[in-house]
Amino acid sequence: MKLSAKPVLKHFPGLLDRINYIDQLVKMLRLFKRAENPWKVPTTSRDTYDADDDSEQQDYYGPGRTLCRDGKRNVWATHREARLRYLAPIFAEIDARLQTQPTVAVREIGCGNCINLVELKERYGNKIDLHGTDISTGRIRTAKGYFGDRLESAEIWIESITEPTPSDQHNQYDLVFSMHCLEQIPYAVVQAVQGIWERTRGAAIMVEPVWEFGRPAQKLKLVRNDFVRTLLPTVRYLGYTVVKAEPLGFESSQKNQTSLIILKKD
């Protein structure tokens, strides 16, 4: 689908879904013609993100808009407007905890471009103790170079959520969250969910694709991109307390499904 068709298709979400389905189907069929294996291994995302520049940050603060899905409607939104909708359940959890405690310890898994960390720090200041980890040295370096002092008080380091949880990180944070991070590790989703659960003493929030809530085109994309397709069954298999599991209601991508899973320990 050409970009020029999007203004018209905004008014026909069902038709856009069908076009996206055909687009994903054609792209998936092309996989069978590829000589190289398309499925992810532990180094796939790291190598891809290490080569990133600061285009994500520039898009985020630029005037450009993206065609999003808000309920059953298609709407245009800036990248920042869309991100803030994704961050809304994170804000709600922090706000609730600040009613009963002076500060909240927060950690993002897969902080990558660090946009979420900047938004959180600028919203809450010293009311949150902010931490972020990612597997990509290059992406963290780029984010620190772009944001400079805006990330100065956040503790950020390189670490994989698929590795065993260090003993000093067990029950260390009031809130641990991920946002379109776990989708990248289909080979270790059990270890990743365990790692998030072990690190929180309060809540865990995952803003991620969930197969069960996807439209047909989105399910094809999960398969074609080798994104995680077993997140919700994995959470249930591990026996964790699920407070909420539902579509987010707002998606910044028409093709990549976004849902909300909230787990609670306290």
PEJOLIN-V505271 format. One record per backbone hydrogen bond with DSSP energy under -0.5 kcal/mol. NH is the residue of the N-H (numbers start at 1). CO is the residue of the C=O. E is the energy in kcal/mol with one decimal. If there is no record, write none. Layout:
nh	co	e
NH	CO	E
NH	CO	E
//
This chain:
nh	co	e
5	2	-1.6
6	3	-1.5
8	5	-0.6
9	5	-2.2
10	6	-1.7
11	8	-1.5
12	9	-2.0
16	12	-2.4
17	13	-2.2
18	14	-1.6
19	15	-2.3
20	16	-2.7
21	17	-2.1
22	18	-2.2
23	19	-2.5
24	20	-2.6
25	21	-2.4
26	22	-2.6
27	23	-2.1
28	24	-2.3
29	25	-2.3
30	26	-1.4
31	27	-0.6
31	28	-1.2
32	29	-1.0
33	30	-1.5
34	30	-0.6
34	31	-1.3
44	41	-2.0
45	41	-0.5
47	43	-2.5
48	44	-1.9
49	45	-2.9
50	46	-2.3
51	47	-0.7
51	48	-0.8
52	49	-1.8
58	54	-2.1
59	55	-2.7
60	56	-2.3
61	57	-1.9
62	58	-0.5
62	59	-0.8
66	77	-3.2
68	66	-0.7
68	75	-3.6
69	251	-2.5
70	68	-0.5
70	73	-3.1
71	69	-0.6
71	249	-2.5
72	70	-0.5
73	70	-2.0
74	10	-0.6
75	68	-2.3
77	66	-1.9
79	64	-0.8
80	60	-0.5
82	78	-2.2
83	79	-2.2
84	80	-2.5
85	81	-1.2
86	82	-1.6
87	83	-2.2
88	84	-0.8
90	87	-0.7
91	87	-2.7
92	88	-2.5
93	89	-1.8
94	90	-2.2
95	91	-3.0
96	92	-2.1
97	93	-1.8
98	94	-2.2
99	95	-0.5
99	96	-0.8
100	97	-1.5
101	97	-1.3
104	127	-1.9
106	104	-0.6
106	129	-2.5
107	175	-2.3
108	131	-2.2
109	107	-0.5
109	177	-3.1
110	108	-0.6
110	133	-1.8
111	108	-0.5
111	133	-2.3
114	111	-3.1
118	114	-2.0
119	115	-2.4
120	116	-2.6
121	117	-2.6
122	118	-2.5
123	119	-1.4
124	120	-2.5
125	121	-2.4
127	124	-2.2
128	125	-1.2
129	104	-2.5
130	128	-0.8
131	106	-2.1
132	155	-2.4
133	108	-2.1
134	157	-1.2
137	135	-0.8
140	136	-1.8
141	137	-2.4
142	138	-2.3
143	139	-2.3
144	140	-2.6
145	141	-2.0
146	142	-2.1
147	143	-2.9
148	144	-2.1
150	147	-2.1
151	148	-1.8
152	149	-1.5
154	151	-1.4
155	130	-2.4
156	154	-0.6
157	132	-2.0
159	134	-1.8
159	157	-0.5
163	160	-1.2
169	166	-2.1
170	167	-0.9
171	198	-2.9
172	169	-1.3
172	199	-1.1
173	199	-2.1
174	105	-1.4
175	105	-1.9
176	203	-1.9
177	107	-2.4
178	205	-1.9
179	109	-0.6
180	207	-2.8
184	181	-2.1
185	182	-1.9
186	226	-0.5
188	185	-1.6
189	186	-0.6
192	188	-2.1
193	189	-2.4
194	190	-2.4
195	191	-2.3
196	192	-2.0
197	193	-2.4
198	194	-2.8
199	195	-1.2
200	196	-1.0
201	173	-3.5
202	173	-0.8
203	174	-2.6
204	263	-2.5
205	176	-2.2
206	261	-2.8
207	178	-2.7
207	205	-0.5
208	206	-0.9
208	259	-1.2
213	210	-1.5
214	211	-1.6
218	215	-0.5
219	215	-2.2
220	216	-2.0
221	217	-1.8
222	218	-2.1
223	219	-1.8
224	220	-3.2
225	221	-2.9
226	223	-1.1
227	222	-2.4
228	183	-1.2
234	230	-2.0
235	231	-2.2
236	232	-2.2
237	233	-2.6
238	234	-2.3
239	235	-0.6
239	236	-0.8
240	235	-1.5
242	240	-0.8
243	241	-0.7
243	262	-2.8
244	262	-1.5
246	260	-2.0
248	258	-1.9
251	69	-2.6
257	255	-0.8
259	208	-2.7
260	246	-3.1
261	206	-2.1
262	244	-2.7
263	204	-3.1
264	241	-1.5
265	202	-3.7
266	202	-0.8
//
